[in-house]
Every structure is written in structure tokens, then in C-alpha cells.
């Protein structure tokens, strides 16, 4: 099953990222996975770099969750 990235946002006030993935399953339904995570960085990153980092962190968290089941 291939998940596609639908949305990735970062709120600098709360220092939280929101990442949304979607995929179609075999029954024609849609699977939606939303990840909310905190993100802090000591280095100065551009908006694009922050987006890449929160997407990377969300993918890593989902892989760990899948391995835990």
C-alpha cells in the first residue's frame, strides 16, 4: 500500500507539525493517517527544510508504530 503525502504544516507558536498521508485500500475506501508531533531545531531552517524534517519525522514514527504491532 502506497501512502501519498497530502498535507504538511508547521505552527511556529506551538512548535508542532501536522502531517497527513492518504491511501486507497482494496475495497475502494480511503485510509487517512494524521500525525501531530512536536518539532524543535537548534539550527535556523527555512520553511521548506522544516516541512521536509517534519515529514521525515512523521514517516519514522509511523514505521515504528507499524513495527510495534
PDB file with one MODEL, atoms N, CA, C and O in Angstrom:
MODEL        1
ATOM      1  N   UNK A   1       0.839  -1.163   0.000  1.00  0.00           N
ATOM      2  CA  UNK A   1       0.000   0.000   0.000  1.00  0.00           C
ATOM      3  C   UNK A   1       0.894   1.239   0.000  1.00  0.00           C
ATOM      4  O   UNK A   1       1.789   1.367   0.835  1.00  0.00           O
ATOM      5  N   UNK A   2       0.649   2.130  -0.923  1.00  0.00           N
ATOM      6  CA  UNK A   2       1.451   3.343  -1.038  1.00  0.00           C
ATOM      7  C   UNK A   2       0.673   4.532  -0.480  1.00  0.00           C
ATOM      8  O   UNK A   2      -0.413   4.865  -0.956  1.00  0.00           O
ATOM      9  N   UNK A   3       1.244   5.150   0.520  1.00  0.00           N
ATOM     10  CA  UNK A   3       0.645   6.360   1.079  1.00  0.00           C
ATOM     11  C   UNK A   3       1.223   7.565   0.377  1.00  0.00           C
ATOM     12  O   UNK A   3       2.419   7.615   0.089  1.00  0.00           O
ATOM     13  N   UNK A   4       0.375   8.532   0.103  1.00  0.00           N
ATOM     14  CA  UNK A   4       0.837   9.771  -0.515  1.00  0.00           C
ATOM     15  C   UNK A   4       0.712  10.906   0.500  1.00  0.00           C
ATOM     16  O   UNK A   4      -0.219  10.942   1.305  1.00  0.00           O
ATOM     17  N   UNK A   5       1.646  11.807   0.445  1.00  0.00           N
ATOM     18  CA  UNK A   5       1.635  12.967   1.318  1.00  0.00           C
ATOM     19  C   UNK A   5       0.580  13.946   0.820  1.00  0.00           C
ATOM     20  O   UNK A   5       0.610  14.360  -0.339  1.00  0.00           O
ATOM     21  N   UNK A   6      -0.349  14.317   1.693  1.00  0.00           N
ATOM     22  CA  UNK A   6      -1.422  15.231   1.322  1.00  0.00           C
ATOM     23  C   UNK A   6      -1.164  16.615   1.885  1.00  0.00           C
ATOM     24  O   UNK A   6      -1.371  17.618   1.201  1.00  0.00           O
ATOM     25  N   UNK A   7      -0.710  16.675   3.134  1.00  0.00           N
ATOM     26  CA  UNK A   7      -0.564  17.968   3.790  1.00  0.00           C
ATOM     27  C   UNK A   7       0.551  17.889   4.827  1.00  0.00           C
ATOM     28  O   UNK A   7       0.697  16.882   5.521  1.00  0.00           O
ATOM     29  N   UNK A   8       1.327  18.947   4.925  1.00  0.00           N
ATOM     30  CA  UNK A   8       2.348  19.069   5.966  1.00  0.00           C
ATOM     31  C   UNK A   8       2.407  20.533   6.369  1.00  0.00           C
ATOM     32  O   UNK A   8       2.681  21.406   5.546  1.00  0.00           O
ATOM     33  N   UNK A   9       2.148  20.789   7.634  1.00  0.00           N
ATOM     34  CA  UNK A   9       2.153  22.161   8.140  1.00  0.00           C
ATOM     35  C   UNK A   9       2.942  22.223   9.438  1.00  0.00           C
ATOM     36  O   UNK A   9       3.091  21.224  10.141  1.00  0.00           O
ATOM     37  N   UNK A  10       3.448  23.421   9.742  1.00  0.00           N
ATOM     38  CA  UNK A  10       4.181  23.646  10.978  1.00  0.00           C
ATOM     39  C   UNK A  10       3.685  24.928  11.613  1.00  0.00           C
ATOM     40  O   UNK A  10       3.574  25.955  10.944  1.00  0.00           O
ATOM     41  N   UNK A  11       3.385  24.872  12.906  1.00  0.00           N
ATOM     42  CA  UNK A  11       2.963  26.046  13.661  1.00  0.00           C
ATOM     43  C   UNK A  11       4.135  26.471  14.541  1.00  0.00           C
ATOM     44  O   UNK A  11       4.501  25.763  15.479  1.00  0.00           O
ATOM     45  N   UNK A  12       4.713  27.614  14.241  1.00  0.00           N
ATOM     46  CA  UNK A  12       5.894  28.060  14.981  1.00  0.00           C
ATOM     47  C   UNK A  12       5.566  28.504  16.403  1.00  0.00           C
ATOM     48  O   UNK A  12       6.455  28.528  17.254  1.00  0.00           O
ATOM     49  N   UNK A  13       4.320  28.853  16.677  1.00  0.00           N
ATOM     50  CA  UNK A  13       3.947  29.276  18.033  1.00  0.00           C
ATOM     51  C   UNK A  13       3.881  28.081  18.984  1.00  0.00           C
ATOM     52  O   UNK A  13       4.377  28.149  20.109  1.00  0.00           O
ATOM     53  N   UNK A  14       3.271  26.994  18.533  1.00  0.00           N
ATOM     54  CA  UNK A  14       3.157  25.797  19.378  1.00  0.00           C
ATOM     55  C   UNK A  14       4.312  24.828  19.151  1.00  0.00           C
ATOM     56  O   UNK A  14       4.485  23.872  19.907  1.00  0.00           O
ATOM     57  N   UNK A  15       5.103  25.078  18.105  1.00  0.00           N
ATOM     58  CA  UNK A  15       6.234  24.217  17.724  1.00  0.00           C
ATOM     59  C   UNK A  15       5.758  22.790  17.437  1.00  0.00           C
ATOM     60  O   UNK A  15       6.390  21.815  17.845  1.00  0.00           O
ATOM     61  N   UNK A  16       4.629  22.691  16.725  1.00  0.00           N
ATOM     62  CA  UNK A  16       4.074  21.390  16.366  1.00  0.00           C
ATOM     63  C   UNK A  16       3.900  21.285  14.863  1.00  0.00           C
ATOM     64  O   UNK A  16       3.598  22.262  14.178  1.00  0.00           O
ATOM     65  N   UNK A  17       4.099  20.074  14.374  1.00  0.00           N
ATOM     66  CA  UNK A  17       3.895  19.798  12.962  1.00  0.00           C
ATOM     67  C   UNK A  17       2.695  18.887  12.776  1.00  0.00           C
ATOM     68  O   UNK A  17       2.418  18.035  13.620  1.00  0.00           O
ATOM     69  N   UNK A  18       1.990  19.063  11.684  1.00  0.00           N
ATOM     70  CA  UNK A  18       0.847  18.235  11.319  1.00  0.00           C
ATOM     71  C   UNK A  18       1.135  17.658   9.945  1.00  0.00           C
ATOM     72  O   UNK A  18       1.382  18.400   8.995  1.00  0.00           O
ATOM     73  N   UNK A  19       1.105  16.332   9.838  1.00  0.00           N
ATOM     74  CA  UNK A  19       1.389  15.661   8.570  1.00  0.00           C
ATOM     75  C   UNK A  19       0.241  14.693   8.286  1.00  0.00           C
ATOM     76  O   UNK A  19      -0.175  13.932   9.160  1.00  0.00           O
ATOM     77  N   UNK A  20      -0.263  14.732   7.058  1.00  0.00           N
ATOM     78  CA  UNK A  20      -1.384  13.881   6.665  1.00  0.00           C
ATOM     79  C   UNK A  20      -0.999  13.045   5.448  1.00  0.00           C
ATOM     80  O   UNK A  20      -0.545  13.567   4.429  1.00  0.00           O
ATOM     81  N   UNK A  21      -1.195  11.727   5.582  1.00  0.00           N
ATOM     82  CA  UNK A  21      -0.970  10.783   4.492  1.00  0.00           C
ATOM     83  C   UNK A  21      -2.303  10.128   4.145  1.00  0.00           C
ATOM     84  O   UNK A  21      -3.162   9.963   5.010  1.00  0.00           O
ATOM     85  N   UNK A  22      -2.473   9.754   2.871  1.00  0.00           N
ATOM     86  CA  UNK A  22      -3.680   9.046   2.435  1.00  0.00           C
ATOM     87  C   UNK A  22      -3.301   7.926   1.470  1.00  0.00           C
ATOM     88  O   UNK A  22      -2.286   7.977   0.776  1.00  0.00           O
ATOM     89  N   UNK A  23      -4.177   6.898   1.462  1.00  0.00           N
ATOM     90  CA  UNK A  23      -4.006   5.784   0.533  1.00  0.00           C
ATOM     91  C   UNK A  23      -5.369   5.173   0.277  1.00  0.00           C
ATOM     92  O   UNK A  23      -6.277   5.292   1.100  1.00  0.00           O
ATOM     93  N   UNK A  24      -5.509   4.524  -0.859  1.00  0.00           N
ATOM     94  CA  UNK A  24      -6.732   3.788  -1.167  1.00  0.00           C
ATOM     95  C   UNK A  24      -6.514   2.331  -0.792  1.00  0.00           C
ATOM     96  O   UNK A  24      -5.443   1.772  -1.028  1.00  0.00           O
ATOM     97  N   UNK A  25      -7.547   1.716  -0.200  1.00  0.00           N
ATOM     98  CA  UNK A  25      -7.429   0.297   0.114  1.00  0.00           C
ATOM     99  C   UNK A  25      -8.126  -0.527  -0.964  1.00  0.00           C
ATOM    100  O   UNK A  25      -8.681   0.030  -1.912  1.00  0.00           O
ATOM    101  N   UNK A  26      -8.098  -1.818  -0.826  1.00  0.00           N
ATOM    102  CA  UNK A  26      -8.643  -2.710  -1.838  1.00  0.00           C
ATOM    103  C   UNK A  26     -10.144  -2.632  -2.019  1.00  0.00           C
ATOM    104  O   UNK A  26     -10.657  -3.049  -3.058  1.00  0.00           O
ATOM    105  N   UNK A  27     -10.864  -2.110  -1.038  1.00  0.00           N
ATOM    106  CA  UNK A  27     -12.326  -2.023  -1.105  1.00  0.00           C
ATOM    107  C   UNK A  27     -12.815  -0.718  -1.727  1.00  0.00           C
ATOM    108  O   UNK A  27     -14.021  -0.487  -1.811  1.00  0.00           O
ATOM    109  N   UNK A  28     -11.909   0.121  -2.153  1.00  0.00           N
ATOM    110  CA  UNK A  28     -12.290   1.408  -2.717  1.00  0.00           C
ATOM    111  C   UNK A  28     -12.430   2.505  -1.678  1.00  0.00           C
ATOM    112  O   UNK A  28     -12.769   3.639  -2.018  1.00  0.00           O
ATOM    113  N   UNK A  29     -12.173   2.184  -0.414  1.00  0.00           N
ATOM    114  CA  UNK A  29     -12.216   3.177   0.652  1.00  0.00           C
ATOM    115  C   UNK A  29     -10.877   3.908   0.729  1.00  0.00           C
ATOM    116  O   UNK A  29      -9.899   3.516   0.094  1.00  0.00           O
ATOM    117  N   UNK A  30     -10.858   4.961   1.509  1.00  0.00           N
ATOM    118  CA  UNK A  30      -9.644   5.747   1.668  1.00  0.00           C
ATOM    119  C   UNK A  30      -9.149   5.639   3.108  1.00  0.00           C
ATOM    120  O   UNK A  30      -9.938   5.711   4.050  1.00  0.00           O
ATOM    121  N   UNK A  31      -7.850   5.467   3.268  1.00  0.00           N
ATOM    122  CA  UNK A  31      -7.222   5.424   4.579  1.00  0.00           C
ATOM    123  C   UNK A  31      -6.531   6.767   4.792  1.00  0.00           C
ATOM    124  O   UNK A  31      -5.751   7.213   3.950  1.00  0.00           O
ATOM    125  N   UNK A  32      -6.823   7.409   5.925  1.00  0.00           N
ATOM    126  CA  UNK A  32      -6.220   8.696   6.267  1.00  0.00           C
ATOM    127  C   UNK A  32      -5.421   8.515   7.551  1.00  0.00           C
ATOM    128  O   UNK A  32      -5.935   8.015   8.552  1.00  0.00           O
ATOM    129  N   UNK A  33      -4.161   8.927   7.508  1.00  0.00           N
ATOM    130  CA  UNK A  33      -3.301   8.879   8.688  1.00  0.00           C
ATOM    131  C   UNK A  33      -2.816  10.300   8.946  1.00  0.00           C
ATOM    132  O   UNK A  33      -2.184  10.919   8.090  1.00  0.00           O
ATOM    133  N   UNK A  34      -3.120  10.807  10.138  1.00  0.00           N
ATOM    134  CA  UNK A  34      -2.674  12.141  10.536  1.00  0.00           C
ATOM    135  C   UNK A  34      -1.699  11.996  11.692  1.00  0.00           C
ATOM    136  O   UNK A  34      -1.946  11.243  12.634  1.00  0.00           O
ATOM    137  N   UNK A  35      -0.608  12.712  11.615  1.00  0.00           N
ATOM    138  CA  UNK A  35       0.413  12.680  12.658  1.00  0.00           C
ATOM    139  C   UNK A  35       0.628  14.096  13.163  1.00  0.00           C
ATOM    140  O   UNK A  35       0.875  15.015  12.383  1.00  0.00           O
ATOM    141  N   UNK A  36       0.533  14.262  14.465  1.00  0.00           N
ATOM    142  CA  UNK A  36       0.828  15.547  15.095  1.00  0.00           C
ATOM    143  C   UNK A  36       2.047  15.328  15.967  1.00  0.00           C
ATOM    144  O   UNK A  36       2.052  14.437  16.817  1.00  0.00           O
ATOM    145  N   UNK A  37       3.077  16.128  15.768  1.00  0.00           N
ATOM    146  CA  UNK A  37       4.310  15.929  16.508  1.00  0.00           C
ATOM    147  C   UNK A  37       4.954  17.252  16.865  1.00  0.00           C
ATOM    148  O   UNK A  37       4.755  18.261  16.188  1.00  0.00           O
ATOM    149  N   UNK A  38       5.723  17.233  17.927  1.00  0.00           N
ATOM    150  CA  UNK A  38       6.464  18.439  18.295  1.00  0.00           C
ATOM    151  C   UNK A  38       7.780  18.442  17.523  1.00  0.00           C
ATOM    152  O   UNK A  38       8.354  17.390  17.242  1.00  0.00           O
ATOM    153  N   UNK A  39       8.245  19.638  17.190  1.00  0.00           N
ATOM    154  CA  UNK A  39       9.483  19.755  16.424  1.00  0.00           C
ATOM    155  C   UNK A  39      10.229  20.992  16.878  1.00  0.00           C
ATOM    156  O   UNK A  39       9.698  22.103  16.860  1.00  0.00           O
ATOM    157  N   UNK A  40      11.451  20.783  17.278  1.00  0.00           N
ATOM    158  CA  UNK A  40      12.328  21.894  17.651  1.00  0.00           C
ATOM    159  C   UNK A  40      13.680  21.657  17.000  1.00  0.00           C
ATOM    160  O   UNK A  40      14.133  20.519  16.876  1.00  0.00           O
ATOM    161  N   UNK A  41      14.310  22.731  16.591  1.00  0.00           N
ATOM    162  CA  UNK A  41      15.626  22.622  15.969  1.00  0.00           C
ATOM    163  C   UNK A  41      16.495  23.762  16.481  1.00  0.00           C
ATOM    164  O   UNK A  41      16.039  24.900  16.592  1.00  0.00           O
ATOM    165  N   UNK A  42      17.734  23.451  16.787  1.00  0.00           N
ATOM    166  CA  UNK A  42      18.658  24.480  17.258  1.00  0.00           C
ATOM    167  C   UNK A  42      19.212  25.303  16.104  1.00  0.00           C
ATOM    168  O   UNK A  42      19.660  26.432  16.301  1.00  0.00           O
ATOM    169  N   UNK A  43      19.183  24.740  14.904  1.00  0.00           N
ATOM    170  CA  UNK A  43      19.686  25.482  13.746  1.00  0.00           C
ATOM    171  C   UNK A  43      18.540  26.215  13.059  1.00  0.00           C
ATOM    172  O   UNK A  43      17.381  25.813  13.171  1.00  0.00           O
ATOM    173  N   UNK A  44      18.859  27.262  12.366  1.00  0.00           N
ATOM    174  CA  UNK A  44      17.883  28.064  11.640  1.00  0.00           C
ATOM    175  C   UNK A  44      17.562  27.356  10.323  1.00  0.00           C
ATOM    176  O   UNK A  44      18.432  27.201   9.466  1.00  0.00           O
ATOM    177  N   UNK A  45      16.305  26.929  10.169  1.00  0.00           N
ATOM    178  CA  UNK A  45      15.883  26.215   8.965  1.00  0.00           C
ATOM    179  C   UNK A  45      14.865  27.040   8.195  1.00  0.00           C
ATOM    180  O   UNK A  45      14.092  27.802   8.776  1.00  0.00           O
ATOM    181  N   UNK A  46      14.879  26.874   6.877  1.00  0.00           N
ATOM    182  CA  UNK A  46      13.869  27.537   6.051  1.00  0.00           C
ATOM    183  C   UNK A  46      12.538  26.794   6.211  1.00  0.00           C
ATOM    184  O   UNK A  46      12.497  25.700   6.774  1.00  0.00           O
ATOM    185  N   UNK A  47      11.461  27.391   5.717  1.00  0.00           N
ATOM    186  CA  UNK A  47      10.143  26.754   5.807  1.00  0.00           C
ATOM    187  C   UNK A  47      10.138  25.415   5.081  1.00  0.00           C
ATOM    188  O   UNK A  47       9.552  24.445   5.563  1.00  0.00           O
ATOM    189  N   UNK A  48      10.788  25.360   3.926  1.00  0.00           N
ATOM    190  CA  UNK A  48      10.866  24.110   3.162  1.00  0.00           C
ATOM    191  C   UNK A  48      11.648  23.040   3.924  1.00  0.00           C
ATOM    192  O   UNK A  48      11.258  21.873   3.925  1.00  0.00           O
ATOM    193  N   UNK A  49      12.737  23.423   4.564  1.00  0.00           N
ATOM    194  CA  UNK A  49      13.534  22.471   5.334  1.00  0.00           C
ATOM    195  C   UNK A  49      12.759  21.959   6.552  1.00  0.00           C
ATOM    196  O   UNK A  49      12.853  20.781   6.896  1.00  0.00           O
ATOM    197  N   UNK A  50      11.996  22.837   7.200  1.00  0.00           N
ATOM    198  CA  UNK A  50      11.162  22.420   8.331  1.00  0.00           C
ATOM    199  C   UNK A  50      10.116  21.425   7.860  1.00  0.00           C
ATOM    200  O   UNK A  50       9.882  20.411   8.518  1.00  0.00           O
ATOM    201  N   UNK A  51       9.486  21.706   6.724  1.00  0.00           N
ATOM    202  CA  UNK A  51       8.482  20.792   6.176  1.00  0.00           C
ATOM    203  C   UNK A  51       9.098  19.424   5.888  1.00  0.00           C
ATOM    204  O   UNK A  51       8.499  18.401   6.216  1.00  0.00           O
ATOM    205  N   UNK A  52      10.280  19.392   5.284  1.00  0.00           N
ATOM    206  CA  UNK A  52      10.960  18.133   4.993  1.00  0.00           C
ATOM    207  C   UNK A  52      11.273  17.363   6.275  1.00  0.00           C
ATOM    208  O   UNK A  52      11.139  16.140   6.318  1.00  0.00           O
ATOM    209  N   UNK A  53      11.687  18.076   7.306  1.00  0.00           N
ATOM    210  CA  UNK A  53      12.034  17.422   8.569  1.00  0.00           C
ATOM    211  C   UNK A  53      10.811  16.865   9.282  1.00  0.00           C
ATOM    212  O   UNK A  53      10.881  15.771   9.841  1.00  0.00           O
ATOM    213  N   UNK A  54       9.687  17.585   9.280  1.00  0.00           N
ATOM    214  CA  UNK A  54       8.508  17.044   9.963  1.00  0.00           C
ATOM    215  C   UNK A  54       7.925  15.863   9.189  1.00  0.00           C
ATOM    216  O   UNK A  54       7.388  14.938   9.799  1.00  0.00           O
ATOM    217  N   UNK A  55       8.020  15.874   7.865  1.00  0.00           N
ATOM    218  CA  UNK A  55       7.564  14.729   7.073  1.00  0.00           C
ATOM    219  C   UNK A  55       8.464  13.526   7.341  1.00  0.00           C
ATOM    220  O   UNK A  55       7.971  12.408   7.489  1.00  0.00           O
ATOM    221  N   UNK A  56       9.763  13.740   7.406  1.00  0.00           N
ATOM    222  CA  UNK A  56      10.704  12.661   7.709  1.00  0.00           C
ATOM    223  C   UNK A  56      10.427  12.087   9.091  1.00  0.00           C
ATOM    224  O   UNK A  56      10.409  10.869   9.272  1.00  0.00           O
ATOM    225  N   UNK A  57      10.213  12.964  10.062  1.00  0.00           N
ATOM    226  CA  UNK A  57       9.947  12.523  11.429  1.00  0.00           C
ATOM    227  C   UNK A  57       8.617  11.760  11.513  1.00  0.00           C
ATOM    228  O   UNK A  57       8.520  10.768  12.237  1.00  0.00           O
ATOM    229  N   UNK A  58       7.598  12.214  10.782  1.00  0.00           N
ATOM    230  CA  UNK A  58       6.296  11.532  10.779  1.00  0.00           C
ATOM    231  C   UNK A  58       6.414  10.144  10.160  1.00  0.00           C
ATOM    232  O   UNK A  58       5.840   9.187  10.682  1.00  0.00           O
ATOM    233  N   UNK A  59       7.149  10.019   9.056  1.00  0.00           N
ATOM    234  CA  UNK A  59       7.338   8.706   8.422  1.00  0.00           C
ATOM    235  C   UNK A  59       8.063   7.747   9.364  1.00  0.00           C
ATOM    236  O   UNK A  59       7.720   6.568   9.459  1.00  0.00           O
ATOM    237  N   UNK A  60       9.055   8.267  10.046  1.00  0.00           N
ATOM    238  CA  UNK A  60       9.805   7.442  11.006  1.00  0.00           C
ATOM    239  C   UNK A  60       8.881   6.968  12.129  1.00  0.00           C
ATOM    240  O   UNK A  60       8.939   5.801  12.519  1.00  0.00           O
ATOM    241  N   UNK A  61       8.032   7.852  12.654  1.00  0.00           N
ATOM    242  CA  UNK A  61       7.108   7.481  13.733  1.00  0.00           C
ATOM    243  C   UNK A  61       6.118   6.419  13.263  1.00  0.00           C
ATOM    244  O   UNK A  61       5.802   5.492  14.010  1.00  0.00           O
ATOM    245  N   UNK A  62       5.629   6.547  12.036  1.00  0.00           N
ATOM    246  CA  UNK A  62       4.676   5.567  11.515  1.00  0.00           C
ATOM    247  C   UNK A  62       5.330   4.205  11.298  1.00  0.00           C
ATOM    248  O   UNK A  62       4.700   3.175  11.537  1.00  0.00           O
ATOM    249  N   UNK A  63       6.569   4.187  10.855  1.00  0.00           N
ATOM    250  CA  UNK A  63       7.285   2.913  10.696  1.00  0.00           C
ATOM    251  C   UNK A  63       7.475   2.235  12.033  1.00  0.00           C
ATOM    252  O   UNK A  63       7.330   1.017  12.136  1.00  0.00           O
ATOM    253  N   UNK A  64       7.801   3.009  13.068  1.00  0.00           N
ATOM    254  CA  UNK A  64       7.954   2.448  14.411  1.00  0.00           C
ATOM    255  C   UNK A  64       6.624   1.922  14.941  1.00  0.00           C
ATOM    256  O   UNK A  64       6.583   0.881  15.598  1.00  0.00           O
ATOM    257  N   UNK A  65       5.541   2.635  14.658  1.00  0.00           N
ATOM    258  CA  UNK A  65       4.217   2.192  15.114  1.00  0.00           C
ATOM    259  C   UNK A  65       3.826   0.894  14.421  1.00  0.00           C
ATOM    260  O   UNK A  65       3.260   0.003  15.054  1.00  0.00           O
ATOM    261  N   UNK A  66       4.121   0.775  13.130  1.00  0.00           N
ATOM    262  CA  UNK A  66       3.785  -0.438  12.393  1.00  0.00           C
ATOM    263  C   UNK A  66       4.595  -1.625  12.898  1.00  0.00           C
ATOM    264  O   UNK A  66       4.091  -2.747  12.948  1.00  0.00           O
ATOM    265  N   UNK A  67       5.827  -1.385  13.264  1.00  0.00           N
ATOM    266  CA  UNK A  67       6.682  -2.461  13.768  1.00  0.00           C
ATOM    267  C   UNK A  67       6.265  -2.914  15.165  1.00  0.00           C
ATOM    268  O   UNK A  67       6.557  -4.042  15.563  1.00  0.00           O
ATOM    269  N   UNK A  68       5.590  -2.053  15.904  1.00  0.00           N
ATOM    270  CA  UNK A  68       5.201  -2.372  17.279  1.00  0.00           C
ATOM    271  C   UNK A  68       3.982  -3.288  17.337  1.00  0.00           C
ATOM    272  O   UNK A  68       3.695  -3.872  18.382  1.00  0.00           O
ATOM    273  N   UNK A  69       3.264  -3.419  16.221  1.00  0.00           N
ATOM    274  CA  UNK A  69       2.040  -4.246  16.257  1.00  0.00           C
ATOM    275  C   UNK A  69       2.336  -5.678  15.928  1.00  0.00           C
ATOM    276  O   UNK A  69       1.427  -6.509  15.912  1.00  0.00           O
TER     277      UNK A  69
ENDMDL
END
